[in-house]
Amino acid sequence: MTERMILKVDRTGIDQPLLWTAILLALAGLVMVSSASLQIAETRLGDPFYYAIRHGIYLALGLGVGTFVYYAVPLALLERLRFVMLPVALVVLVMVFIPGLGRTVNGSTRWIALPGLTIQASEIVKLCFVLYLAGYVAQRKAALETEWKAFLLPLGLLGVLMLLLLLEPDFGAVVVLGITAMGMLFLSGVPTLRFLLIGLIAVALGGLVAFAEPYRVARLMTFTDPWADQFGSGYQLTQSLIAFGRGHWLGVGLGNSVQKLFYLPEAHTDFVYAVMSEELGLLGNVALISGFILLGWRVFRVGHRLEERGLLYHAYVVYGCAFVFCSQAFINLGVNMGLLPTKGLTLPFISYGGSSLLISAAMVGLILRAGAEADHLKARGRAAR
């Protein structure tokens, strides 16, 4: 399988439902970020379209990144570079702690400030770890089914990344990365009993981490009854629930949200889904959730097809991207609806955030590329016969 052969992919191999679902979600995100940020941008920056324009630029860049990945980044090359991915992830995480590079917002140092650009470290780490773990699974799949050592090694490396993320702190990224890693390893064929044992240990450690910081304990307590302290620790959740309540069936109309007028913090980022529910109601709510369900189903379908054809690295890259999308969407939606404790985490394709949008676009490009390469190999096999 030569790199030149793999590069011969074209738009006929694109999974059209997957591509259009991602595009429609991204366009919905542009509309909702524009609506949710108008007042806050005008008040803070004097330009009501500041965030909308920047998000539009990121969306255009994301389209370029996804297109470049699809046409110019063969997965065979990424597989050869899999061992580079972990050092890259570590360097990125260490950079946030370097004075002058790391940027602190609301008590968390999660961003790398470069001239004219701010990068969220955890977004790069998610992609790098998926690319590394996919290569590990493809190479050690048989050992993962029989050996403890093969199972524990990637978890140990994952633990190092999680520790650095917790120092930022970014507990949400830790949860997403953990779900992604455990999901990929489970699909690799790790025995169920062994998987459950490690899973229970991970949940116990997660509980210890959650109760190690007072602010996390406060969030957990608030989650059970946000109205007990609705102007304190329960403020974000109660304002989000009010937004959902005001939306009713069809919403108050696009642009007519009241909660985005400084009642709901982070209205254009972590809680843009609440604003969408207020403005578009249950109908918009169901449409968005359906979009994410369709996206997840199509991505897992691509991964399953690749695994059946024996393209293990391709398959597990796709599975990893699917777990990142699905876990992050599930957590964000759950937090907005009060089904999960409050945690700052962007909604893929929807929330304002350049790093999230660019990495999501790169992942879509990788998924489409993997599927197109499989179709190309299949067509080439037919031609050879």
C-alpha positions as a Markdown table, in Angstrom:
| # | Residue | x | y | z |
|---|---|---|---|---|
| 1 | Met | 0.0 | 0.0 | 0.0 |
| 2 | Thr | 2.0 | 3.0 | -1.2 |
| 3 | Glu | 1.5 | 6.5 | -0.1 |
| 4 | Arg | 1.0 | 7.6 | -3.7 |
| 5 | Met | -1.9 | 5.1 | -4.2 |
| 6 | Ile | -3.6 | 6.2 | -1.0 |
| 7 | Leu | -3.5 | 9.9 | -2.2 |
| 8 | Lys | -5.8 | 9.0 | -5.1 |
| 9 | Val | -9.1 | 9.8 | -3.4 |
| 10 | Asp | -11.8 | 12.1 | -4.8 |
| 11 | Arg | -15.2 | 13.4 | -3.8 |
| 12 | Thr | -16.9 | 10.2 | -5.0 |
| 13 | Gly | -15.7 | 8.4 | -1.9 |
| 14 | Ile | -17.1 | 11.0 | 0.5 |
| 15 | Asp | -19.8 | 9.8 | 3.0 |
| 16 | Gln | -22.3 | 12.5 | 2.0 |
| 17 | Pro | -24.7 | 12.2 | 5.0 |
| 18 | Leu | -21.8 | 12.5 | 7.4 |
| 19 | Leu | -20.3 | 15.5 | 5.6 |
| 20 | Trp | -23.6 | 17.4 | 5.3 |
| 21 | Thr | -24.6 | 16.6 | 8.9 |
| 22 | Ala | -21.3 | 18.1 | 10.1 |
| 23 | Ile | -21.7 | 21.2 | 7.8 |
| 24 | Leu | -25.3 | 21.8 | 8.9 |
| 25 | Leu | -24.2 | 21.5 | 12.6 |
| 26 | Ala | -21.4 | 24.0 | 12.0 |
| 27 | Leu | -23.8 | 26.4 | 10.2 |
| 28 | Ala | -26.3 | 26.1 | 13.0 |
| 29 | Gly | -23.4 | 26.9 | 15.4 |
| 30 | Leu | -22.5 | 30.1 | 13.4 |
| 31 | Val | -26.2 | 31.2 | 13.6 |
| 32 | Met | -26.5 | 30.5 | 17.3 |
| 33 | Val | -23.1 | 32.0 | 18.3 |
| 34 | Ser | -24.1 | 35.1 | 16.4 |
| 35 | Ser | -27.4 | 35.3 | 18.2 |
| 36 | Ala | -26.0 | 34.5 | 21.6 |
| 37 | Ser | -23.1 | 36.9 | 21.5 |
| 38 | Leu | -24.5 | 40.1 | 20.0 |
| 39 | Gln | -25.3 | 41.9 | 23.3 |
| 40 | Ile | -22.2 | 40.7 | 25.2 |
| 41 | Ala | -19.9 | 41.7 | 22.3 |
| 42 | Glu | -21.5 | 45.1 | 21.9 |
| 43 | Thr | -21.2 | 45.8 | 25.6 |
| 44 | Arg | -17.7 | 44.5 | 26.2 |
| 45 | Leu | -16.0 | 45.3 | 22.9 |
| 46 | Gly | -18.2 | 47.9 | 21.2 |
| 47 | Asp | -18.8 | 45.6 | 18.2 |
| 48 | Pro | -21.9 | 43.4 | 18.3 |
| 49 | Phe | -20.6 | 41.1 | 15.5 |
| 50 | Tyr | -17.1 | 40.6 | 17.0 |
| 51 | Tyr | -17.6 | 37.0 | 18.1 |
| 52 | Ala | -19.8 | 36.2 | 15.1 |
| 53 | Ile | -17.2 | 37.4 | 12.6 |
| 54 | Arg | -14.4 | 35.6 | 14.4 |
| 55 | His | -16.5 | 32.4 | 14.5 |
| 56 | Gly | -17.2 | 32.7 | 10.8 |
| 57 | Ile | -13.5 | 33.1 | 10.1 |
| 58 | Tyr | -12.8 | 30.0 | 12.2 |
| 59 | Leu | -15.5 | 28.1 | 10.3 |
| 60 | Ala | -13.9 | 29.1 | 7.0 |
| 61 | Leu | -10.5 | 28.0 | 8.3 |
| 62 | Gly | -12.0 | 24.8 | 9.5 |
| 63 | Leu | -13.4 | 24.1 | 6.1 |
| 64 | Gly | -9.9 | 24.6 | 4.7 |
| 65 | Val | -8.3 | 22.4 | 7.3 |
| 66 | Gly | -10.9 | 19.6 | 6.7 |
| 67 | Thr | -10.4 | 19.8 | 3.0 |
| 68 | Phe | -6.6 | 19.7 | 3.3 |
| 69 | Val | -6.7 | 16.7 | 5.6 |
| 70 | Tyr | -9.0 | 14.8 | 3.3 |
| 71 | Tyr | -6.9 | 15.4 | 0.1 |
| 72 | Ala | -3.4 | 15.7 | 1.5 |
| 73 | Val | -3.0 | 13.6 | 4.7 |
| 74 | Pro | -2.8 | 9.9 | 4.1 |
| 75 | Leu | -3.5 | 7.8 | 7.1 |
| 76 | Ala | -0.5 | 5.6 | 6.3 |
| 77 | Leu | 1.7 | 8.7 | 7.0 |
| 78 | Leu | -0.1 | 9.3 | 10.3 |
| 79 | Glu | 0.3 | 5.7 | 11.3 |
| 80 | Arg | 4.1 | 6.0 | 10.8 |
| 81 | Leu | 4.1 | 9.1 | 12.9 |
| 82 | Arg | 2.0 | 7.7 | 15.7 |
| 83 | Phe | 4.9 | 7.7 | 18.2 |
| 84 | Val | 5.4 | 11.4 | 17.6 |
| 85 | Met | 1.9 | 12.2 | 18.8 |
| 86 | Leu | 2.4 | 11.6 | 22.5 |
| 87 | Pro | 5.5 | 13.9 | 22.7 |
| 88 | Val | 3.5 | 16.5 | 20.8 |
| 89 | Ala | 0.6 | 16.2 | 23.3 |
| 90 | Leu | 3.0 | 16.5 | 26.3 |
| 91 | Val | 4.8 | 19.5 | 24.8 |
| 92 | Val | 1.5 | 21.3 | 24.2 |
| 93 | Leu | 0.3 | 20.6 | 27.8 |
| 94 | Val | 3.6 | 21.8 | 29.3 |
| 95 | Met | 3.5 | 25.0 | 27.2 |
| 96 | Val | 0.4 | 26.2 | 29.1 |
| 97 | Phe | 2.5 | 26.4 | 32.3 |
| 98 | Ile | 5.2 | 28.6 | 30.7 |
| 99 | Pro | 4.9 | 32.2 | 31.8 |
| 100 | Gly | 4.0 | 34.4 | 28.9 |
| 101 | Leu | 2.6 | 31.5 | 26.9 |
| 102 | Gly | -0.1 | 30.2 | 29.2 |
| 103 | Arg | -3.3 | 32.2 | 29.4 |
| 104 | Thr | -5.5 | 32.0 | 32.5 |
| 105 | Val | -9.3 | 32.6 | 32.2 |
| 106 | Asn | -11.6 | 32.1 | 35.2 |
| 107 | Gly | -8.9 | 30.5 | 37.3 |
| 108 | Ser | -7.9 | 27.9 | 34.7 |
| 109 | Thr | -4.8 | 27.9 | 32.6 |
| 110 | Arg | -5.9 | 26.0 | 29.5 |
| 111 | Trp | -4.8 | 28.1 | 26.6 |
| 112 | Ile | -1.6 | 28.9 | 24.8 |
| 113 | Ala | -1.4 | 32.6 | 23.8 |
| 114 | Leu | 0.4 | 33.1 | 20.5 |
| 115 | Pro | 0.6 | 36.4 | 18.5 |
| 116 | Gly | -2.9 | 36.8 | 17.1 |
| 117 | Leu | -4.0 | 33.3 | 18.1 |
| 118 | Thr | -5.1 | 31.5 | 21.2 |
| 119 | Ile | -5.0 | 27.6 | 21.3 |
| 120 | Gln | -6.8 | 25.4 | 23.7 |
| 121 | Ala | -4.3 | 22.7 | 24.6 |
| 122 | Ser | -6.8 | 19.9 | 25.4 |
| 123 | Glu | -8.2 | 20.0 | 21.8 |
| 124 | Ile | -4.8 | 19.2 | 20.3 |
| 125 | Val | -4.2 | 16.5 | 23.0 |
| 126 | Lys | -7.5 | 14.7 | 22.2 |
| 127 | Leu | -6.5 | 14.4 | 18.5 |
| 128 | Cys | -2.9 | 13.4 | 19.2 |
| 129 | Phe | -3.9 | 10.7 | 21.7 |
| 130 | Val | -6.5 | 9.2 | 19.3 |
| 131 | Leu | -3.9 | 9.0 | 16.6 |
| 132 | Tyr | -1.4 | 7.4 | 19.0 |
| 133 | Leu | -3.9 | 4.9 | 20.5 |
| 134 | Ala | -5.3 | 3.9 | 17.1 |
| 135 | Gly | -1.8 | 2.9 | 16.1 |
| 136 | Tyr | -1.2 | 1.0 | 19.3 |
| 137 | Val | -4.4 | -0.9 | 19.0 |
| 138 | Ala | -3.8 | -1.8 | 15.3 |
| 139 | Gln | -0.3 | -3.1 | 16.3 |
| 140 | Arg | -1.1 | -4.8 | 19.5 |
| 141 | Lys | -4.8 | -6.0 | 19.1 |
| 142 | Ala | -4.0 | -9.6 | 19.7 |
| 143 | Ala | -2.0 | -8.8 | 22.8 |
| 144 | Leu | -4.8 | -6.6 | 24.1 |
| 145 | Glu | -7.1 | -9.5 | 24.1 |
| 146 | Thr | -4.8 | -11.7 | 26.2 |
| 147 | Glu | -2.2 | -9.6 | 28.1 |
| 148 | Trp | -2.7 | -7.3 | 31.1 |
| 149 | Lys | 0.6 | -5.5 | 30.2 |
| 150 | Ala | -0.7 | -4.5 | 26.8 |
| 151 | Phe | -3.9 | -3.1 | 28.3 |
| 152 | Leu | -2.2 | -1.2 | 31.1 |
| 153 | Leu | 0.6 | 0.5 | 29.1 |
| 154 | Pro | -1.7 | 3.0 | 27.2 |
| 155 | Leu | -3.6 | 3.6 | 30.4 |
| 156 | Gly | -0.4 | 4.6 | 32.1 |
| 157 | Leu | 0.4 | 7.0 | 29.3 |
| 158 | Leu | -3.1 | 8.3 | 29.5 |
| 159 | Gly | -2.7 | 8.9 | 33.2 |
| 160 | Val | 0.3 | 11.2 | 32.6 |
| 161 | Leu | -1.8 | 13.3 | 30.2 |
| 162 | Met | -4.7 | 13.4 | 32.6 |
| 163 | Leu | -2.5 | 14.6 | 35.4 |
| 164 | Leu | -1.3 | 17.5 | 33.4 |
| 165 | Leu | -4.8 | 18.4 | 32.4 |
| 166 | Leu | -5.9 | 18.3 | 36.0 |
| 167 | Leu | -3.1 | 20.8 | 36.9 |
| 168 | Glu | -4.6 | 23.3 | 34.5 |
| 169 | Pro | -7.3 | 22.4 | 35.7 |
| 170 | Asp | -9.6 | 20.9 | 32.9 |
| 171 | Phe | -11.6 | 18.1 | 34.4 |
| 172 | Gly | -14.0 | 18.1 | 31.4 |
| 173 | Ala | -11.2 | 17.2 | 29.0 |
| 174 | Val | -10.0 | 14.5 | 31.4 |
| 175 | Val | -13.5 | 12.9 | 31.3 |
| 176 | Val | -13.7 | 13.1 | 27.5 |
| 177 | Leu | -10.2 | 11.7 | 27.1 |
| 178 | Gly | -10.9 | 8.9 | 29.5 |
| 179 | Ile | -14.1 | 7.9 | 27.8 |
| 180 | Thr | -12.4 | 8.0 | 24.4 |
| 181 | Ala | -9.5 | 5.8 | 25.5 |
| 182 | Met | -11.7 | 3.3 | 27.3 |
| 183 | Gly | -14.1 | 3.1 | 24.4 |
| 184 | Met | -11.3 | 2.4 | 21.9 |
| 185 | Leu | -9.8 | -0.2 | 24.1 |
| 186 | Phe | -13.1 | -1.9 | 24.7 |
| 187 | Leu | -13.8 | -2.1 | 20.9 |
| 188 | Ser | -10.3 | -3.6 | 20.5 |
| 189 | Gly | -11.5 | -6.8 | 22.2 |
| 190 | Val | -10.2 | -6.3 | 25.8 |
| 191 | Pro | -11.9 | -9.0 | 28.0 |
| 192 | Thr | -15.1 | -7.6 | 29.6 |
| 193 | Leu | -14.1 | -8.6 | 33.2 |
| 194 | Arg | -10.7 | -6.9 | 32.8 |
| 195 | Phe | -12.3 | -3.8 | 31.3 |
| 196 | Leu | -14.9 | -3.5 | 34.0 |
| 197 | Leu | -12.3 | -3.9 | 36.8 |
| 198 | Ile | -10.2 | -1.0 | 35.4 |
| 199 | Gly | -13.4 | 0.9 | 34.7 |
| 200 | Leu | -14.4 | 0.7 | 38.4 |
| 201 | Ile | -10.9 | 1.8 | 39.5 |
| 202 | Ala | -11.1 | 4.7 | 37.0 |
| 203 | Val | -14.6 | 5.8 | 38.4 |
| 204 | Ala | -13.3 | 5.6 | 42.0 |
| 205 | Leu | -10.3 | 7.7 | 41.1 |
| 206 | Gly | -12.5 | 10.1 | 39.2 |
| 207 | Gly | -14.7 | 10.4 | 42.4 |
| 208 | Leu | -11.6 | 11.2 | 44.5 |
| 209 | Val | -10.5 | 13.9 | 42.0 |
| 210 | Ala | -14.0 | 15.4 | 41.9 |
| 211 | Phe | -14.1 | 15.7 | 45.7 |
| 212 | Ala | -10.5 | 16.9 | 46.0 |
| 213 | Glu | -11.4 | 20.5 | 45.2 |
| 214 | Pro | -14.0 | 22.6 | 47.0 |
| 215 | Tyr | -15.4 | 24.1 | 43.8 |
| 216 | Arg | -16.1 | 20.7 | 42.3 |
| 217 | Val | -17.8 | 19.6 | 45.5 |
| 218 | Ala | -20.0 | 22.7 | 45.4 |
| 219 | Arg | -20.9 | 21.9 | 41.8 |
| 220 | Leu | -21.9 | 18.4 | 42.7 |
| 221 | Met | -24.0 | 19.6 | 45.6 |
| 222 | Thr | -25.6 | 22.3 | 43.4 |
| 223 | Phe | -26.4 | 19.7 | 40.8 |
| 224 | Thr | -28.8 | 17.9 | 43.2 |
| 225 | Asp | -30.7 | 21.1 | 44.0 |
| 226 | Pro | -29.6 | 24.2 | 42.0 |
| 227 | Trp | -32.4 | 26.3 | 43.4 |
| 228 | Ala | -31.1 | 26.0 | 46.9 |
| 229 | Asp | -28.4 | 28.5 | 46.0 |
| 230 | Gln | -29.7 | 30.0 | 42.7 |
| 231 | Phe | -27.7 | 33.2 | 43.0 |
| 232 | Gly | -24.5 | 31.5 | 44.1 |
| 233 | Ser | -23.1 | 28.1 | 43.0 |
| 234 | Gly | -26.4 | 27.2 | 41.3 |
| 235 | Tyr | -26.6 | 30.4 | 39.2 |
| 236 | Gln | -25.5 | 29.0 | 35.8 |
| 237 | Leu | -27.7 | 25.9 | 36.0 |
| 238 | Thr | -30.8 | 27.8 | 37.1 |
| 239 | Gln | -30.4 | 30.4 | 34.4 |
| 240 | Ser | -30.0 | 27.5 | 31.9 |
| 241 | Leu | -33.1 | 25.8 | 33.1 |
| 242 | Ile | -35.1 | 29.1 | 32.9 |
| 243 | Ala | -33.9 | 29.3 | 29.2 |
| 244 | Phe | -35.3 | 25.8 | 28.5 |
| 245 | Gly | -38.5 | 26.7 | 30.3 |
| 246 | Arg | -39.1 | 29.8 | 28.2 |
| 247 | Gly | -38.5 | 27.9 | 25.0 |
| 248 | His | -41.7 | 25.8 | 25.2 |
| 249 | Trp | -42.5 | 24.0 | 21.9 |
| 250 | Leu | -41.4 | 26.5 | 19.2 |
| 251 | Gly | -39.2 | 28.9 | 21.1 |
| 252 | Val | -39.4 | 32.7 | 21.6 |
| 253 | Gly | -37.9 | 33.3 | 18.1 |
| 254 | Leu | -34.3 | 33.5 | 16.8 |
| 255 | Gly | -32.6 | 36.5 | 18.4 |
| 256 | Asn | -35.2 | 37.0 | 21.1 |
| 257 | Ser | -33.6 | 35.2 | 24.0 |
| 258 | Val | -33.7 | 37.1 | 27.3 |
| 259 | Gln | -31.3 | 34.8 | 29.1 |
| 260 | Lys | -28.4 | 35.7 | 26.8 |
| 261 | Leu | -28.7 | 39.3 | 28.1 |
| 262 | Phe | -26.1 | 38.8 | 30.9 |
| 263 | Tyr | -28.3 | 36.4 | 32.8 |
| 264 | Leu | -26.7 | 33.3 | 31.5 |
| 265 | Pro | -22.9 | 33.3 | 31.8 |
| 266 | Glu | -20.9 | 32.0 | 28.8 |
| 267 | Ala | -24.0 | 32.2 | 26.6 |
| 268 | His | -22.0 | 31.9 | 23.4 |
| 269 | Thr | -19.7 | 29.1 | 24.5 |
| 270 | Asp | -20.6 | 26.5 | 27.1 |
| 271 | Phe | -24.3 | 27.4 | 27.3 |
| 272 | Val | -25.1 | 28.2 | 23.7 |
| 273 | Tyr | -27.4 | 25.1 | 23.7 |
| 274 | Ala | -29.6 | 26.7 | 26.4 |
| 275 | Val | -29.9 | 29.9 | 24.3 |
| 276 | Met | -30.8 | 27.7 | 21.3 |
| 277 | Ser | -33.5 | 25.9 | 23.3 |
| 278 | Glu | -34.9 | 29.2 | 24.4 |
| 279 | Glu | -35.1 | 30.7 | 20.9 |
| 280 | Leu | -36.0 | 27.6 | 18.9 |
| 281 | Gly | -37.8 | 25.6 | 21.5 |
| 282 | Leu | -38.3 | 21.8 | 21.7 |
| 283 | Leu | -38.4 | 21.7 | 17.8 |
| 284 | Gly | -34.9 | 23.1 | 17.6 |
| 285 | Asn | -33.8 | 21.0 | 20.5 |
| 286 | Val | -34.9 | 17.8 | 18.8 |
| 287 | Ala | -33.3 | 18.8 | 15.5 |
| 288 | Leu | -29.9 | 19.4 | 17.2 |
| 289 | Ile | -29.9 | 16.2 | 19.1 |
| 290 | Ser | -31.0 | 14.3 | 16.0 |
| 291 | Gly | -28.1 | 15.9 | 14.2 |
| 292 | Phe | -25.6 | 14.6 | 16.7 |
| 293 | Ile | -27.2 | 11.1 | 16.8 |
| 294 | Leu | -26.9 | 11.0 | 13.0 |
| 295 | Leu | -23.3 | 12.2 | 13.1 |
| 296 | Gly | -22.3 | 9.6 | 15.7 |
| 297 | Trp | -24.1 | 6.8 | 13.9 |
| 298 | Arg | -22.5 | 7.6 | 10.5 |
| 299 | Val | -19.0 | 7.8 | 12.1 |
| 300 | Phe | -19.3 | 4.5 | 13.9 |
| 301 | Arg | -20.7 | 3.0 | 10.7 |
| 302 | Val | -17.6 | 4.1 | 8.8 |
| 303 | Gly | -15.3 | 2.7 | 11.6 |
| 304 | His | -17.2 | -0.7 | 11.6 |
| 305 | Arg | -16.9 | -0.9 | 7.8 |
| 306 | Leu | -13.1 | -0.2 | 8.0 |
| 307 | Glu | -12.6 | -2.8 | 10.7 |
| 308 | Glu | -14.4 | -5.4 | 8.6 |
| 309 | Arg | -12.0 | -4.7 | 5.7 |
| 310 | Gly | -9.0 | -5.2 | 8.0 |
| 311 | Leu | -7.9 | -1.6 | 8.1 |
| 312 | Leu | -7.5 | -1.5 | 11.8 |
| 313 | Tyr | -5.6 | 1.8 | 12.1 |
| 314 | His | -8.1 | 3.5 | 9.9 |
| 315 | Ala | -11.0 | 2.0 | 11.9 |
| 316 | Tyr | -9.7 | 3.0 | 15.3 |
| 317 | Val | -8.9 | 6.6 | 14.3 |
| 318 | Val | -12.5 | 6.8 | 13.2 |
| 319 | Tyr | -13.7 | 5.2 | 16.4 |
| 320 | Gly | -11.6 | 7.6 | 18.5 |
| 321 | Cys | -13.1 | 10.6 | 16.7 |
| 322 | Ala | -16.6 | 9.2 | 17.2 |
| 323 | Phe | -16.0 | 8.9 | 21.0 |
| 324 | Val | -14.7 | 12.4 | 21.2 |
| 325 | Phe | -17.7 | 13.9 | 19.4 |
| 326 | Cys | -20.3 | 11.8 | 21.2 |
| 327 | Ser | -18.9 | 12.1 | 24.7 |
| 328 | Gln | -18.3 | 15.8 | 24.4 |
| 329 | Ala | -21.8 | 16.4 | 23.0 |
| 330 | Phe | -23.4 | 14.2 | 25.6 |
| 331 | Ile | -21.7 | 16.0 | 28.5 |
| 332 | Asn | -22.4 | 19.5 | 27.2 |
| 333 | Leu | -26.1 | 18.7 | 26.5 |
| 334 | Gly | -26.4 | 17.0 | 29.8 |
| 335 | Val | -24.9 | 20.0 | 31.7 |
| 336 | Asn | -27.2 | 22.5 | 29.9 |
| 337 | Met | -30.3 | 20.4 | 30.8 |
| 338 | Gly | -29.2 | 19.9 | 34.4 |
| 339 | Leu | -28.7 | 16.1 | 33.9 |
| 340 | Leu | -25.0 | 16.3 | 34.7 |
| 341 | Pro | -23.0 | 18.5 | 37.1 |
| 342 | Thr | -21.9 | 21.8 | 35.7 |
| 343 | Lys | -18.7 | 21.6 | 33.7 |
| 344 | Gly | -17.1 | 23.9 | 31.2 |
| 345 | Leu | -17.0 | 22.0 | 27.9 |
| 346 | Thr | -17.7 | 23.2 | 24.4 |
| 347 | Leu | -20.4 | 21.6 | 22.2 |
| 348 | Pro | -18.7 | 20.4 | 19.0 |
| 349 | Phe | -19.4 | 22.5 | 15.9 |
| 350 | Ile | -21.9 | 24.7 | 17.9 |
| 351 | Ser | -20.0 | 26.5 | 20.7 |
| 352 | Tyr | -17.8 | 29.5 | 20.1 |
| 353 | Gly | -14.2 | 28.4 | 20.1 |
| 354 | Gly | -11.6 | 28.3 | 17.3 |
| 355 | Ser | -9.5 | 25.4 | 18.6 |
| 356 | Ser | -12.6 | 23.2 | 19.0 |
| 357 | Leu | -13.9 | 24.0 | 15.6 |
| 358 | Leu | -10.6 | 23.5 | 13.8 |
| 359 | Ile | -9.9 | 20.2 | 15.5 |
| 360 | Ser | -13.4 | 19.0 | 14.9 |
| 361 | Ala | -13.0 | 19.9 | 11.2 |
| 362 | Ala | -9.7 | 18.0 | 11.1 |
| 363 | Met | -11.4 | 14.9 | 12.6 |
| 364 | Val | -14.2 | 15.0 | 10.0 |
| 365 | Gly | -11.5 | 15.2 | 7.3 |
| 366 | Leu | -9.7 | 12.2 | 8.8 |
| 367 | Ile | -13.0 | 10.2 | 9.0 |
| 368 | Leu | -13.9 | 11.0 | 5.4 |
| 369 | Arg | -10.3 | 10.3 | 4.3 |
| 370 | Ala | -10.3 | 6.9 | 6.0 |
| 371 | Gly | -13.6 | 5.9 | 4.3 |
| 372 | Ala | -12.4 | 7.1 | 0.9 |
| 373 | Glu | -9.2 | 5.2 | 1.2 |
| 374 | Ala | -11.1 | 2.0 | 2.0 |
| 375 | Asp | -13.4 | 2.5 | -1.1 |
| 376 | His | -10.3 | 3.2 | -3.2 |
| 377 | Leu | -8.6 | 0.0 | -2.1 |
| 378 | Lys | -11.8 | -2.0 | -2.7 |
| 379 | Ala | -12.1 | -0.5 | -6.3 |
| 380 | Arg | -8.5 | -1.2 | -6.9 |
| 381 | Gly | -9.0 | -4.8 | -5.8 |
| 382 | Arg | -11.9 | -5.3 | -8.2 |
| 383 | Ala | -9.8 | -3.8 | -11.0 |
| 384 | Ala | -6.9 | -6.2 | -10.3 |
| 385 | Arg | -9.3 | -9.2 | -10.5 |
